[in-house]
Amino acid sequence: MKNNKKFYVYIILTNTNKLYCGYTDDVEKRYKLHCSGKGAKFTRANKPVKLVYTKEFSDKIEAQREERRIKLLSRIKKIELINSVV
């Protein structure tokens, strides 16, 4: 039986104008956790303002690889990635 679970990479813009990247299987739930102060340590110190990017994957490992790739990008390249989807 094939697993149809989806995974997502997302980028959040914070109140300090920083970008936070993560992966999850439920973007809305994870974003709400970040906004409530129960998400990552980074988003407790840098409050989320807006979810600016999401990308869907059919495999957890693929999502984790993409998260890592994005985290290694410069800020300019992250902004270009965000703008390429808009």
Secondary structure, DSSP 8 states (H G I E B T S, - for coil): ------EEEEEEEETTS-EEEEEES-HHHHHHHHHHT-S-HHHHHS-EEEEEEEEEESSHHHHHHHHHHHHTS-HHHHHHHHHHH-
